[in-house]
Amino acid sequence: MQQQLGICGLSKLKGVYDKLLRQNKSGNVQGIAQVHQDIAEQNPAGAFLCGYPVFREICRLQVRKTARFDENEYILLLTLKAGEYTGSRVSDVDLFRIRNAMPHLAETLKKSLRPGDAVAQFSDSQYVILLSACTYEGGMLAANRIISKFYQDHKVYRNLKIKIHIEKVKTAEHILNKYSG
């Protein structure tokens, strides 16, 4: 059916996206000032919003940094849920409400977090956040601040629940050890 509609597969799109991310600049620069000009951000206010593939690469870099400098970084996963979701199928109406709320939650995340924090949409109902230079308590304060601000600014979504998961950023070695024995 995807072929009939002219839609290419998700894996093919992901491959193209990954290739775009790895592209190099053509030609040489005359000096480091050109590099700085290219990477400079105009108004770096609030959290850094990006796609999940970029977020994943940022996290990989941060894992290396935390291992080297023994800094605390936390991953925060926020999940929007409709009412008393018990694991059964979500109704189309609830799914519609969640999808409509997601851009508003992204706006709240950008405004509520620091410029050094990274945010990406993980699924239709989830955002994942990298909280840099943070403690568990600070991460929970940030999560609760986000939720309060979201409900304050978007009263129409007060009937949606936001579930919080927070965990310290870990190296791949730590994760493998945790689940292998």
Secondary structure in CASP SS format (residue, H / E / C, confidence):
PFRMAT SS
TARGET T0000
AUTHOR 0000-0000-0000
METHOD secondary structure of the structure
MODEL  1
M C 1.00
Q H 1.00
Q H 1.00
Q H 1.00
L H 1.00
G C 1.00
I C 1.00
C C 1.00
G C 1.00
L H 1.00
S H 1.00
K H 1.00
L H 1.00
K H 1.00
G H 1.00
V H 1.00
Y H 1.00
D H 1.00
K H 1.00
L H 1.00
L H 1.00
R C 1.00
Q C 1.00
N C 1.00
K C 1.00
S C 1.00
G C 1.00
N C 1.00
V C 1.00
Q C 1.00
G C 1.00
I H 1.00
A H 1.00
Q H 1.00
V H 1.00
H H 1.00
Q H 1.00
D H 1.00
I H 1.00
A C 1.00
E C 1.00
Q C 1.00
N C 1.00
P C 1.00
A C 1.00
G C 1.00
A C 1.00
F E 1.00
L E 1.00
C C 1.00
G C 1.00
Y H 1.00
P H 1.00
V H 1.00
F H 1.00
R H 1.00
E H 1.00
I H 1.00
C H 1.00
R H 1.00
L H 1.00
Q H 1.00
V H 1.00
R H 1.00
K H 1.00
T H 1.00
A H 1.00
R H 1.00
F H 1.00
D C 1.00
E C 1.00
N C 1.00
E C 1.00
Y E 1.00
I E 1.00
L E 1.00
L E 1.00
L E 1.00
T E 1.00
L E 1.00
K E 1.00
A E 1.00
G C 1.00
E C 1.00
Y C 1.00
T C 1.00
G C 1.00
S C 1.00
R C 1.00
V C 1.00
S C 1.00
D H 1.00
V H 1.00
D H 1.00
L H 1.00
F H 1.00
R H 1.00
I H 1.00
R H 1.00
N H 1.00
A H 1.00
M H 1.00
P H 1.00
H H 1.00
L H 1.00
A H 1.00
E H 1.00
T H 1.00
L H 1.00
K H 1.00
K H 1.00
S H 1.00
L C 1.00
R C 1.00
P C 1.00
G C 1.00
D C 1.00
A E 1.00
V E 1.00
A E 1.00
Q E 1.00
F E 1.00
S E 1.00
D C 1.00
S C 1.00
Q E 1.00
Y E 1.00
V E 1.00
I E 1.00
L E 1.00
L E 1.00
S C 1.00
A C 1.00
C C 1.00
T C 1.00
Y H 1.00
E H 1.00
G H 1.00
G H 1.00
M H 1.00
L H 1.00
A H 1.00
A H 1.00
N H 1.00
R H 1.00
I H 1.00
I H 1.00
S H 1.00
K H 1.00
F H 1.00
Y H 1.00
Q H 1.00
D H 1.00
H C 1.00
K H 1.00
V H 1.00
Y H 1.00
R C 1.00
N C 1.00
L E 1.00
K E 1.00
I E 1.00
K E 1.00
I E 1.00
H E 1.00
I E 1.00
E E 1.00
K E 1.00
V C 1.00
K C 1.00
T C 1.00
A H 1.00
E H 1.00
H H 1.00
I H 1.00
L H 1.00
N H 1.00
K H 1.00
Y H 1.00
S H 1.00
G C 1.00
END
